[in-house]
Structures are given as C-alpha cells and as structure tokens.
Amino acid sequence: MTQSRIPVAAPDLTGNEENYVVDAIRSTWISSTGPYIQRFEHDFAGLAGTRSALSVSNGTVALHLALLALDVRPGDEVLVPSLTYIATANAVRYVGAEPVFIDVDPANWCMDPRHLEDAITPRTRGIIAVHLYGHPADMDFINQIAAVHGLWVVEDAAEAHCAQYKDRPVGGLARVGTFSFFGNKIFTCGEGGAVTVNDPQLELRMRTLRGQGMDPKRRYYFPITGYNFRLTNVACAMLCAQLERREQILRERRRVYERYMRQLGDVPGIGLQPMSPWARITPWLFCITVEPAYGRTRDELAAQLDVRGIETRPFFIPLHTLPPFREGARRRKEALPITDHLAAIGLNLPTYTSLNDSDIDRICDEVRRFRRG
Ligand SMILES: Cc1ncc(COP(=O)(O)O)c(C=O)c1O
C-alpha cells in the first residue's frame, strides 16, 4: 500500500469558512467594506487584548504599515533578529531604513535582549521583536531597554497567534503587533494580515495610510500619500470562521506538538524547541535540531524524510548572510553564532490540525530509525 505524502503545513477550513465566503459573495460585499471585516477586526482585537485591530493584505504589509506609521525614515536603523522570515527585514528596507541584526537567545530562539545595547547607535529608532516559531520574545526586557533609549518596539507575531507572554497575549505588548494569515499560519485566509494597536493616534495614522491616505472625516480628500493595504470582506469571512473555531484549532495543534515532544524527547541527537518559563507557545511548525549525536546531518534527515513522503522545512537562512543584507552586516562586523548554529541544524516537521496520531507516529519512527548510533 502506498502511503500518502505528508505536507509540512495545511490549512484547516472545516468550519464555516465556505458558508461565510459564499455569504460574502452573495451579498456582493467583496471588496474592503463589509460586515465580516468589522466582525473580524473586533474579534481579533479581543484576542490580542488591544483597543483595535486593522486587517491588511498580508503580514509583510502589516510590518510596512507599522513602520510607516512610526515615521521610520531613510538612514534610520531598526534592530531585528536575523533568525526570522525575510519579511521582517524587507519591511525595514521599504521605508529606506537599515535592519541591524541581533543574535537569538539559546533559551528560546527569539531576539536576545542582552545584545541590544551594543547594537544601538544614534541612528537607531526602534526594535522589531519576532515571536519565532510560536514562542514569544522576552518583551518586558526588550521594552525596558527600548524605554531607556527612547526607541519604539513592534511585535512581529506572524507565527504566534494567541501565544502568551507572562499570561498576556502577544500583539498587545508593544506599540504595534503584526500578524500574518498566510496559508501555513495558525489562522489563515490564504493571504492576509493584521496590525494590533492601543494608541489611538497610531491607530488613526495606520487607518489613514492603509486606505490611500484618505481623510477619515472627508471622503475622497487625501491629505497624505497613502497606500492600498486593505483586506477584503471575502478574506475576513474566512478569518471569522477561523476565529470561531480558535479553541479547537489551538487544541489540535497542541495535540500534535505534545505527541512529537513525547516521542522525540528521548531520541539521542534530536533537540527540541526550548521554552522560557514565562512563555505559553502556540505550536506553529514543530521544531527539532539535529545534533552530532544523531549521526546524520539535518540535510540528510530532510532528504530521507522526503524520500519517505514527509515534507519538512529547514530553519530560516540567517538574514545577515543573504545577498540584500550581508554587506551591511559585514560592515558592522555582526557576529551571530547562535543564529548561525540553529539555522544549520534546525528542521520544521509537519504541523497542522488534521495531522493524525498515526501520521505523527510514522514521522517519529522515520526520525528514530534513520539515526546512525
Ligand atoms: C516572522 C514573519 N514575519 C512576517 C511574515 C510575512 O507574512 P506574509 O507572508 O503574510 O506577508 C511571516 C510569514 O510569512 C513571518 O513568518
């Protein structure tokens, strides 16, 4: 019997997604006005514990909008982790600023606040903390350093919907929180994003910039140059259905995470994602590290799993080594040994709600069997 291929991620659209999308289409409210947008923004602000949430076209745009609203300009510097998706640093470039890379903490793989002060220069304006692979960054420590130096902080929570830091949800722990709803994310609408915010001034600025710069009190009058960063009522219809089932989606992801933890915890040479005591992670893509005691490299394991019909994904390539950023990183003599190490040995295993226990057992058996002891 041939076994079906296991993808690394898959959306869960088994609730009211289709009904609500059909409803949005039948209503003819298919652009960026409509009841699903209002409902989604209301519900999502509730989840982040913020005054407001604004839907936007994707998670990259969410970051871009936050940086525009914070008035980041050419020549400014923004501190970002190097172990993240490229969108975090690309958004900094969109506003003409320079990302300066910070190493991650081996205790949680998020930006290590102990390295921030060394990287601050007179040009530094702010910090983007990324909640990597579902684990929140150490926000109190980061906010405290930012306050001392007069910097703003943005949380990139693209991969960590509903994760908690000291019992508080991510998205409301800094000036702006940003989220992605790409197809592989915890909640999805295919392509989509959101910003979460408490400061009414900043909210108004983001609202205006999102809608071509139109004056909220005067239709078709444009006092500033804005953007079309809006999300559609159709996409928000899907998100409303996702949020209705959020507990179920999170529960199934935790089931997958816990089963992997139990089965892989004792495989020599396989490391698991560390968790800080104040963190409640939301499982995104399950993470392992392939250490020398495993007797095979990360890439050998990934190739073997691929042959066995199991898709995986290597950790992010460190941004400071990629062509758009490496010259700047070299000039600043950035050394990021923890990032480099994790990127070389880290692997994401399939994680999604419909991944059943026997699929997980099969993946873990393959990992265990391929070890050369
Ligand atoms: C950490 C991080 N930031 C930003 C993004 C960008 O989101 P999007 O793909 O929706 O533009 C992603 C994911 O794709 C991400 O993982």
The ligand as an SDF file (V2000), in Angstrom:
LIG
                    3D

 16 16  0  0  0  0  0  0  0  0999 V2000
    8.0370   36.1500   11.1830 C   0  0  0  0  0  0  0  0  0  0  0  0
    7.2660   36.5150    9.9480 C   0  0  0  0  0  0  0  0  0  0  0  0
    7.0770   37.8100    9.6620 N   0  0  0  0  0  0  0  0  0  0  0  0
    6.3840   38.1950    8.5930 C   0  0  0  0  0  0  0  0  0  0  0  0
    5.8260   37.2860    7.7260 C   0  0  0  0  0  0  0  0  0  0  0  0
    5.1510   37.7740    6.4930 C   0  0  0  0  0  0  0  0  0  0  0  0
    3.8320   37.4430    6.3690 O   0  0  0  0  0  0  0  0  0  0  0  0
    3.1340   37.3120    4.9200 P   0  0  0  0  0  0  0  0  0  0  0  0
    3.6880   36.0940    4.2660 O   0  0  0  0  0  0  0  0  0  0  0  0
    1.6880   37.2190    5.2450 O   0  0  0  0  0  0  0  0  0  0  0  0
    3.4550   38.5500    4.1510 O   0  0  0  0  0  0  0  0  0  0  0  0
    5.9790   35.9080    8.0010 C   0  0  0  0  0  0  0  0  0  0  0  0
    5.4050   34.8400    7.2080 C   0  0  0  0  0  0  0  0  0  0  0  0
    5.1620   34.5760    6.1930 O   0  0  0  0  0  0  0  0  0  0  0  0
    6.7370   35.5140    9.1280 C   0  0  0  0  0  0  0  0  0  0  0  0
    6.9250   34.2150    9.3990 O   0  0  0  0  0  0  0  0  0  0  0  0
  1  2  1  0
  2  3  1  0
  2 15  2  0
  3  4  2  0
  4  5  1  0
  5  6  1  0
  5 12  2  0
  6  7  1  0
  7  8  1  0
  8  9  2  0
  8 10  1  0
  8 11  1  0
 12 13  1  0
 12 15  1  0
 13 14  2  0
 15 16  1  0
M  END
$$$$
